[in-house]
Amino acid sequence: MPMKLDHETCYRAVQARDRRFDGRFFTAVLTTKIYCRPICPAPTPKRENCIFLPCAAAAHEKGFRPCLRCRPEISPGLFAQVEGAVVSRALNLIAEGALDHGKVADLAEQVGVGDRHLRRLFTEHLGASPLAVAQTRRILFAKQLIDETSLSMTDVAMAAGFMSIRRFNEVMQKTYQRSPRELRRIHIAENPENAPTPAEITLRLPFSPPYHWSALVRFLLPRAIPGVEAVGSDFYCRTICLDGLHGMVEVRPVEGQNHLLAKIRFPSVGAIAPIVERLRRLFDLNANTAEIAAHLERDPLLRERVAALLGLRVPGAWDSFELAVRAILGQQISVAAATKLAGRLAETYGEPLKLDTPIETSLRFVFPKPEVLAIADLSQLGLTRARAKAISSLAAAVAEGQLHNFPSLESAVQTLCKLPGIGEWTAHYIAMRALREPDAFPATDLGLRRSLSPDNPLTKAQLLEMAQSWRPWRAYAAMYLWLSEGLAEILH
């Protein structure tokens, strides 16, 4: 259910500028027609002049303008994870640009509901229509690009998903009552250090605290594909390929700040928004970990584990196909062995990394395309015949567009399990990390069954019954169990 916005509670949070509420709601001020984050440094408006809204799109739809002081565009919860599975999937598709050119009816069909029902769900959960959400995303992302990059306004418009520079100028002028160039001048004048410098694009990726970075990289480090990914205690770096173009991304934590810092090196500005969205999913930045932890710690079996790993995320994936291949490679062998095979696969069938401006890096390949692996002779890599067939079949299905936009977790698992070599564990693991299903749960996993009963592992049925109270966050419960038991480095 959507967050219940109690007026008195929200107003006290605004008075205190309580960072725990940043991203949980926005304050719309009736007298100024401006909406702000709860932590806005401006003088607190009078109680009777405030209304509180669940997301920026709701404020935009009601005619309020974003505040230039607290910058709603870098709020950690612009379109935070909601419990409604249909709305969550629709939000993911909107972030990928589903409404940049398509219609709401097409979006509704992709998530398995009717047009009218989808609109009703958006109003119920977000207080805004799907089109308002898409428009607000474009506007606020454009504002972030204006402030944090040296991109030309034409490139900003293209990167944010506007159809024309004229439309971009009109919308930004109407929203901020200033032209895009005036917005950039204001931002630089307030602090000369804000002046963007030409190089790779650097952007903030906000999140709702806490964020357990060390637990995340502890999971990703042993799985980093040689030549494609590099992971350290304070960075994640990888090669990327979109529409045939190559690039690199690097993400680092920022001490004492509620955002990660992403450096993006890519030749097409039109890909910036999709790249940012993929990074947000990879690092699970839309999760409200405080809410998830509060739910899971009600179970005495998880309470200590949750307390020890506050801010734990479910590591996502840059690319669903890549993650699915990596999951198949990891079946019945150690993480180290699977990582070695993945590196061999990338070196043999991946394209050599091609950058417009060469830089010194140990990363040399982009991960192989589905079309390539669908026809490749994978037996030469040392794979078993069954595993090679599983990857080839998966690659063929992806290349033919058979695995796209599942309407539910159950549908995803059933469809994946129909492919050769993919069983229930692999399907749920893919759903957890690649499809961002928060309730995916590989109940057949031996590590999970042992974590709660080391001497006498639970049966699948026993574990599923125990996990009922963890819904709808069973994927997070699985991560708490794997990491608290030290299983993440030796399994999966």
Secondary structure per residue as TSV (DSSP state, phi and psi in degrees):
chain	resnum	aa	ss	phi	psi
A	1	M	-	360.0	152.3
A	2	P	-	-68.8	158.6
A	3	M	-	-63.5	133.2
A	4	K	-	-82.6	119.4
A	5	L	-	-94.5	96.4
A	6	D	-	-80.1	123.2
A	7	H	H	-58.0	-45.5
A	8	E	H	-66.9	-42.9
A	9	T	H	-62.5	-44.5
A	10	C	H	-63.6	-41.3
A	11	Y	H	-66.0	-40.0
A	12	R	H	-63.7	-37.0
A	13	A	H	-64.3	-38.5
A	14	V	H	-67.6	-42.5
A	15	Q	H	-58.8	-39.8
A	16	A	H	-86.5	-7.1
A	17	R	T	49.4	48.3
A	18	D	-	-74.1	113.5
A	19	R	G	-66.3	-18.6
A	20	R	G	-64.7	-21.5
A	21	F	G	-98.6	-1.9
A	22	D	B	-63.7	122.0
A	23	G	T	93.2	-12.3
A	24	R	T	-83.3	-26.6
A	25	F	B	-161.3	170.4
A	26	F	E	-126.7	144.8
A	27	T	E	-98.1	120.3
A	28	A	E	-103.5	125.3
A	29	V	E	-100.3	117.9
A	30	L	T	-64.7	-33.0
A	31	T	T	-76.8	-34.3
A	32	T	T	-100.4	-15.4
A	33	K	T	60.8	33.6
A	34	I	E	-117.0	144.1
A	35	Y	E	-115.0	146.0
A	36	C	E	-134.4	163.1
A	37	R	-	-77.5	158.8
A	38	P	T	-61.1	-20.5
A	39	I	T	-97.2	12.7
A	40	C	-	-56.1	132.8
A	41	P	-	-76.3	-7.2
A	42	A	S	-65.5	155.9
A	43	P	-	-53.4	138.6
A	44	T	-	-65.5	125.1
A	45	P	-	-69.0	163.4
A	46	K	-	-64.0	147.5
A	47	R	G	-54.2	-44.1
A	48	E	G	-72.6	-10.2
A	49	N	G	-96.2	2.7
A	50	C	E	-108.6	139.2
A	51	I	E	-126.3	152.7
A	52	F	E	-119.0	131.3
A	53	L	E	-126.0	148.0
A	54	P	S	-74.8	-20.3
A	55	C	S	-154.9	164.8
A	56	A	H	-62.4	-34.7
A	57	A	H	-64.1	-34.5
A	58	A	H	-64.5	-39.5
A	59	A	H	-67.8	-41.9
A	60	H	H	-61.8	-43.0
A	61	E	H	-65.8	-27.3
A	62	K	T	-88.0	2.9
A	63	G	T	92.0	14.5
A	64	F	-	-89.5	149.2
A	65	R	E	-98.8	147.3
A	66	P	E	-68.5	141.9
A	67	C	-	-71.5	138.0
A	68	L	T	-83.9	-13.6
A	69	R	T	-87.6	-48.7
A	70	C	T	-93.4	-7.9
A	71	R	-	53.5	76.0
A	72	P	G	-53.9	-22.8
A	73	E	G	-65.0	-18.7
A	74	I	G	-111.1	20.1
A	75	S	-	-66.5	143.7
A	76	P	T	-72.5	-12.8
A	77	G	T	-129.9	44.5
A	78	L	T	-54.9	-48.1
A	79	F	T	-139.6	66.8
A	80	A	-	-66.3	165.8
A	81	Q	-	-59.2	130.0
A	82	V	-	-114.1	157.5
A	83	E	S	-73.2	-23.9
A	84	G	-	-67.7	113.1
A	85	A	H	-62.7	-40.0
A	86	V	H	-64.0	-44.2
A	87	V	H	-65.4	-40.9
A	88	S	H	-59.9	-44.5
A	89	R	H	-66.4	-39.8
A	90	A	H	-65.0	-39.0
A	91	L	H	-62.5	-40.5
A	92	N	H	-61.8	-42.2
A	93	L	H	-68.5	-38.3
A	94	I	H	-62.3	-41.4
A	95	A	H	-62.9	-28.2
A	96	E	T	-83.3	-1.3
A	97	G	T	99.2	18.9
A	98	A	H	-60.5	-30.1
A	99	L	H	-104.4	8.3
A	100	D	H	-68.4	-34.1
A	101	H	H	-129.1	-21.6
A	102	G	S	-91.9	-179.3
A	103	K	-	-108.4	161.3
A	104	V	H	-62.2	-35.3
A	105	A	H	-61.4	-39.4
A	106	D	H	-66.8	-40.2
A	107	L	H	-62.0	-44.1
A	108	A	H	-60.7	-40.5
A	109	E	H	-63.5	-37.8
A	110	Q	H	-66.4	-29.3
A	111	V	T	-100.2	6.2
A	112	G	T	81.5	25.4
A	113	V	S	-134.5	173.4
A	114	G	-	-81.2	159.7
A	115	D	H	-55.2	-51.9
A	116	R	H	-63.2	-39.6
A	117	H	H	-65.9	-38.9
A	118	L	H	-63.9	-42.8
A	119	R	H	-61.7	-40.3
A	120	R	H	-64.9	-40.9
A	121	L	H	-63.9	-40.7
A	122	F	H	-63.4	-42.3
A	123	T	H	-63.3	-40.7
A	124	E	H	-66.6	-44.3
A	125	H	H	-90.0	-32.7
A	126	L	H	-120.6	-13.1
A	127	G	S	70.1	22.0
A	128	A	S	-152.5	156.5
A	129	S	-	-80.5	161.7
A	130	P	H	-57.4	-39.8
A	131	L	H	-66.3	-37.7
A	132	A	H	-65.3	-38.1
A	133	V	H	-62.2	-46.5
A	134	A	H	-63.5	-43.8
A	135	Q	H	-64.7	-42.2
A	136	T	H	-65.9	-39.0
A	137	R	H	-58.1	-48.0
A	138	R	H	-60.0	-47.4
A	139	I	H	-62.0	-49.5
A	140	L	H	-71.4	-33.4
A	141	F	H	-69.1	-38.2
A	142	A	H	-61.0	-41.6
A	143	K	H	-62.6	-40.3
A	144	Q	H	-64.6	-41.1
A	145	L	H	-65.6	-37.6
A	146	I	H	-61.3	-42.9
A	147	D	H	-77.3	-34.9
A	148	E	H	-110.5	-3.5
A	149	T	-	-131.1	170.3
A	150	S	-	-102.3	16.2
A	151	L	-	-60.0	144.7
A	152	S	-	-65.6	161.1
A	153	M	H	-64.4	-32.0
A	154	T	H	-63.0	-43.6
A	155	D	H	-68.4	-37.2
A	156	V	H	-59.8	-47.1
A	157	A	H	-59.3	-44.9
A	158	M	H	-65.6	-44.5
A	159	A	H	-64.2	-34.4
A	160	A	H	-83.1	-8.3
A	161	G	T	97.7	14.3
A	162	F	-	-78.3	145.7
A	163	M	S	-76.5	-23.3
A	164	S	-	-155.6	157.2
A	165	I	H	-66.7	-32.8
A	166	R	H	-63.9	-46.9
A	167	R	H	-62.4	-41.7
A	168	F	H	-57.7	-49.9
A	169	N	H	-61.4	-41.7
A	170	E	H	-62.9	-46.6
A	171	V	H	-67.4	-43.3
A	172	M	H	-66.8	-39.4
A	173	Q	H	-62.7	-44.5
A	174	K	H	-66.1	-39.0
A	175	T	H	-73.5	-45.0
A	176	Y	H	-105.9	-7.2
A	177	Q	S	58.5	30.0
A	178	R	S	-150.3	151.7
A	179	S	-	-76.3	160.6
A	180	P	H	-54.7	-40.6
A	181	R	H	-66.9	-36.0
A	182	E	H	-65.7	-38.0
A	183	L	H	-61.5	-42.1
A	184	R	H	-67.0	-41.5
A	185	R	H	-63.3	-41.1
A	186	I	H	-61.5	-44.9
A	187	H	H	-64.6	-40.8
A	188	I	H	-70.6	-39.4
A	189	A	H	-64.1	-35.0
A	190	E	H	-66.6	-30.1
A	191	N	-	-157.1	106.5
A	192	P	G	-54.4	-25.6
A	193	E	G	-67.3	-15.6
A	194	N	G	-74.4	-12.8
A	195	A	-	-58.5	120.5
A	196	P	-	-70.5	148.8
A	197	T	-	-116.5	142.3
A	198	P	S	-70.0	127.7
A	199	A	S	178.6	-151.8
A	200	E	S	-68.5	156.8
A	201	I	E	-77.1	130.2
A	202	T	E	-117.2	125.2
A	203	L	E	-133.9	149.1
A	204	R	E	-81.7	139.9
A	205	L	E	-117.9	95.1
A	206	P	E	-71.3	156.3
A	207	F	-	-147.7	161.9
A	208	S	-	-87.9	122.8
A	209	P	S	-71.7	161.5
A	210	P	-	-80.7	164.7
A	211	Y	-	-134.7	118.6
A	212	H	-	-93.5	81.0
A	213	W	H	-60.8	-43.9
A	214	S	H	-63.5	-35.4
A	215	A	H	-67.4	-38.2
A	216	L	H	-63.7	-48.8
A	217	V	H	-72.3	-25.9
A	218	R	H	-62.0	-34.6
A	219	F	H	-77.4	-42.6
A	220	L	H	-75.2	-32.1
A	221	L	G	-55.3	-52.5
A	222	P	G	-71.2	-10.7
A	223	R	G	-100.9	-1.8
A	224	A	-	-62.8	125.2
A	225	I	-	-76.4	118.8
A	226	P	T	-55.7	132.9
A	227	G	T	86.3	-17.4
A	228	V	T	-112.4	-40.1
A	229	E	E	-127.2	152.5
A	230	A	E	-139.6	132.6
A	231	V	E	-131.2	134.9
A	232	G	E	-134.4	-178.5
A	233	S	T	-63.7	-25.1
A	234	D	T	-129.5	23.8
A	235	F	E	-161.4	157.2
A	236	Y	E	-135.1	130.8
A	237	C	E	-137.5	143.1
A	238	R	E	-157.3	163.4
A	239	T	E	-86.9	153.7
A	240	I	E	-137.7	156.0
A	241	C	E	-142.2	119.9
A	242	L	E	-132.6	127.1
A	243	D	T	52.2	38.0
A	244	G	T	82.9	-5.3
A	245	L	E	-98.9	144.6
A	246	H	E	-104.6	154.3
A	247	G	E	-165.6	-172.0
A	248	M	E	-141.0	150.8
A	249	V	E	-131.2	147.0
A	250	E	E	-135.3	133.6
A	251	V	E	-127.0	134.3
A	252	R	E	-134.5	150.6
A	253	P	E	-77.3	157.3
A	254	V	-	-121.4	115.0
A	255	E	T	-59.0	129.6
A	256	G	T	78.1	4.1
A	257	Q	S	-119.4	151.1
A	258	N	S	-94.3	49.4
A	259	H	E	-156.5	154.1
A	260	L	E	-95.1	161.5
A	261	L	E	-115.5	122.4
A	262	A	E	-109.2	131.0
A	263	K	E	-108.1	123.2
A	264	I	E	-117.7	123.6
A	265	R	E	-118.7	104.6
A	266	F	-	-152.1	141.5
A	267	P	S	-76.8	-13.5
A	268	S	-	-116.5	117.9
A	269	V	G	-67.7	-23.8
A	270	G	G	-65.1	-15.2
A	271	A	G	-94.5	-2.4
A	272	I	H	-61.2	-47.3
A	273	A	H	-61.1	-48.0
A	274	P	H	-60.9	-36.0
A	275	I	H	-64.0	-46.0
A	276	V	H	-60.8	-42.5
A	277	E	H	-64.5	-40.4
A	278	R	H	-63.5	-39.5
A	279	L	H	-66.2	-38.5
A	280	R	H	-61.6	-37.6
A	281	R	H	-73.7	-40.5
A	282	L	H	-57.4	-41.1
A	283	F	T	-100.0	10.6
A	284	D	T	51.3	50.8
A	285	L	T	-82.2	-12.3
A	286	N	T	-88.0	-6.9
A	287	A	-	-72.4	140.5
A	288	N	-	-96.0	87.6
A	289	T	H	-66.4	-28.2
A	290	A	H	-64.5	-43.0
A	291	E	H	-66.9	-42.1
A	292	I	H	-64.2	-44.0
A	293	A	H	-62.9	-41.2
A	294	A	H	-61.4	-34.9
A	295	H	H	-72.0	-47.3
A	296	L	H	-72.4	-32.2
A	297	E	T	-74.6	-3.5
A	298	R	T	-66.3	-25.1
A	299	D	S	-85.2	119.5
A	300	P	H	-55.9	-27.6
A	301	L	H	-69.1	-24.1
A	302	L	H	-106.5	-13.2
A	303	R	H	-54.9	-50.5
A	304	E	H	-68.1	-36.2
A	305	R	H	-65.1	-41.9
A	306	V	H	-64.7	-43.9
A	307	A	H	-62.6	-31.9
A	308	A	H	-79.6	-18.4
A	309	L	T	-131.8	48.7
A	310	L	T	-60.3	136.4
A	311	G	T	85.7	13.6
A	312	L	-	-66.8	137.6
A	313	R	-	-114.2	163.9
A	314	V	-	-93.4	110.1
A	315	P	-	-58.5	130.4
A	316	G	-	-91.8	-147.8
A	317	A	-	-145.9	145.2
A	318	W	S	-67.5	-40.2
A	319	D	-	-138.9	130.9
A	320	S	H	-62.6	-41.3
A	321	F	H	-64.9	-45.2
A	322	E	H	-57.6	-45.0
A	323	L	H	-65.0	-40.1
A	324	A	H	-64.7	-41.3
A	325	V	H	-61.9	-43.6
A	326	R	H	-62.6	-35.9
A	327	A	H	-66.7	-41.0
A	328	I	H	-65.5	-41.6
A	329	L	H	-61.5	-29.2
A	330	G	T	-84.9	-1.7
A	331	Q	T	-65.9	123.3
A	332	Q	T	66.5	12.2
A	333	I	S	-132.8	171.3
A	334	S	-	-73.8	162.8
A	335	V	H	-59.2	-43.7
A	336	A	H	-61.3	-43.5
A	337	A	H	-66.3	-41.3
A	338	A	H	-65.8	-38.9
A	339	T	H	-64.4	-40.2
A	340	K	H	-62.9	-42.6
A	341	L	H	-64.3	-39.8
A	342	A	H	-63.5	-39.7
A	343	G	H	-64.2	-40.1
A	344	R	H	-65.5	-39.7
A	345	L	H	-62.3	-45.0
A	346	A	H	-65.4	-40.5
A	347	E	H	-68.3	-35.8
A	348	T	H	-79.7	-41.0
A	349	Y	H	-118.0	-8.5
A	350	G	S	-81.6	156.0
A	351	E	-	-80.1	143.3
A	352	P	B	-60.1	139.7
A	353	L	-	-64.0	128.4
A	354	K	-	-122.7	114.9
A	355	L	-	-112.7	146.1
A	356	D	S	-60.8	-41.0
A	357	T	S	-119.5	105.6
A	358	P	-	-58.8	140.5
A	359	I	-	-132.4	162.4
A	360	E	-	-78.9	118.5
A	361	T	-	-155.9	152.2
A	362	S	S	-86.7	-7.2
A	363	L	-	-84.3	131.3
A	364	R	-	-127.6	-13.4
A	365	F	B	-135.5	158.6
A	366	V	-	-103.7	151.1
A	367	F	-	-64.3	144.4
A	368	P	-	-58.9	147.1
A	369	K	-	-78.3	152.8
A	370	P	H	-56.4	-39.4
A	371	E	H	-60.9	-31.7
A	372	V	H	-75.4	-47.2
A	373	L	H	-71.1	-22.7
A	374	A	H	-64.4	-28.4
A	375	I	H	-116.0	2.2
A	376	A	S	-77.1	151.3
A	377	D	-	-88.3	94.0
A	378	L	G	-80.9	-8.2
A	379	S	G	-64.3	-26.5
A	380	Q	G	-68.7	-12.3
A	381	L	G	-84.9	-4.3
A	382	G	T	92.3	14.0
A	383	L	-	-81.0	150.6
A	384	T	-	-67.1	158.4
A	385	R	H	-59.6	-40.8
A	386	A	H	-65.4	-41.3
A	387	R	H	-69.9	-39.3
A	388	A	H	-62.2	-41.1
A	389	K	H	-65.7	-38.2
A	390	A	H	-62.4	-43.6
A	391	I	H	-68.5	-41.5
A	392	S	H	-62.6	-42.5
A	393	S	H	-66.8	-41.6
A	394	L	H	-61.8	-46.2
A	395	A	H	-61.3	-41.7
A	396	A	H	-63.9	-42.0
A	397	A	H	-64.1	-41.1
A	398	V	H	-68.1	-43.0
A	399	A	H	-61.4	-31.4
A	400	E	T	-88.8	1.4
A	401	G	T	75.8	22.2
A	402	Q	-	-78.5	-23.6
A	403	L	S	-112.5	86.7
A	404	H	-	-153.1	128.1
A	405	N	-	54.7	68.6
A	406	F	-	-71.3	136.5
A	407	P	S	-74.6	-15.5
A	408	S	S	-158.1	165.1
A	409	L	H	-61.0	-44.7
A	410	E	H	-60.7	-41.7
A	411	S	H	-63.8	-41.2
A	412	A	H	-62.5	-47.4
A	413	V	H	-63.9	-44.9
A	414	Q	H	-62.1	-43.1
A	415	T	H	-66.9	-43.9
A	416	L	H	-64.5	-38.6
A	417	C	H	-69.1	-13.5
A	418	K	T	-78.3	-16.4
A	419	L	S	-79.4	144.5
A	420	P	T	-58.3	135.0
A	421	G	T	80.5	2.1
A	422	I	-	-112.7	115.0
A	423	G	-	-104.2	-168.9
A	424	E	H	-62.9	-42.4
A	425	W	H	-61.5	-49.8
A	426	T	H	-62.4	-41.4
A	427	A	H	-62.9	-43.7
A	428	H	H	-69.4	-35.6
A	429	Y	H	-64.7	-42.5
A	430	I	H	-63.3	-42.3
A	431	A	H	-63.1	-39.1
A	432	M	H	-60.1	-53.0
A	433	R	H	-96.9	-40.8
A	434	A	T	-88.6	-39.2
A	435	L	S	-94.1	-3.2
A	436	R	-	57.7	42.9
A	437	E	-	-90.0	108.4
A	438	P	T	-68.2	-15.5
A	439	D	T	-106.9	6.5
A	440	A	-	-62.8	143.4
A	441	F	-	-155.6	106.5
A	442	P	-	-77.0	80.2
A	443	A	T	-67.7	-15.8
A	444	T	T	-82.1	-5.3
A	445	D	-	-63.8	124.9
A	446	L	H	-64.7	-38.2
A	447	G	H	-60.7	-43.8
A	448	L	H	-65.2	-40.9
A	449	R	H	-68.9	-29.7
A	450	R	H	-81.3	-28.6
A	451	S	H	-62.2	-29.8
A	452	L	T	-99.8	-9.2
A	453	S	-	-154.7	76.4
A	454	P	S	-56.6	-40.3
A	455	D	S	-81.0	-26.5
A	456	N	S	-141.1	85.0
A	457	P	-	-50.1	139.4
A	458	L	-	-66.5	154.1
A	459	T	-	-78.8	165.6
A	460	K	H	-57.6	-44.1
A	461	A	H	-62.9	-41.6
A	462	Q	H	-63.8	-42.7
A	463	L	H	-66.4	-41.9
A	464	L	H	-62.6	-39.9
A	465	E	H	-64.7	-41.8
A	466	M	H	-64.7	-33.4
A	467	A	H	-82.8	-4.6
A	468	Q	G	-56.9	-38.8
A	469	S	G	-73.7	-12.1
A	470	W	G	-85.6	-12.9
A	471	R	T	-65.6	143.7
A	472	P	T	-97.2	27.7
A	473	W	-	-118.7	38.0
A	474	R	H	-66.4	-28.7
A	475	A	H	-62.2	-38.5
A	476	Y	H	-70.2	-37.7
A	477	A	H	-60.6	-40.9
A	478	A	H	-61.4	-41.5
A	479	M	H	-64.8	-42.0
A	480	Y	H	-59.8	-41.4
A	481	L	H	-69.4	-45.4
A	482	W	H	-61.5	-47.9
A	483	L	H	-75.7	-36.6
A	484	S	H	-70.7	-24.5
A	485	E	T	-94.8	2.6
A	486	G	T	69.0	25.9
A	487	L	-	-92.2	-14.6
A	488	A	T	-63.7	-28.8
A	489	E	T	-85.6	-12.5
A	490	I	T	-116.3	-9.9
A	491	L	-	-124.9	157.6
A	492	H	-	67.3	360.0
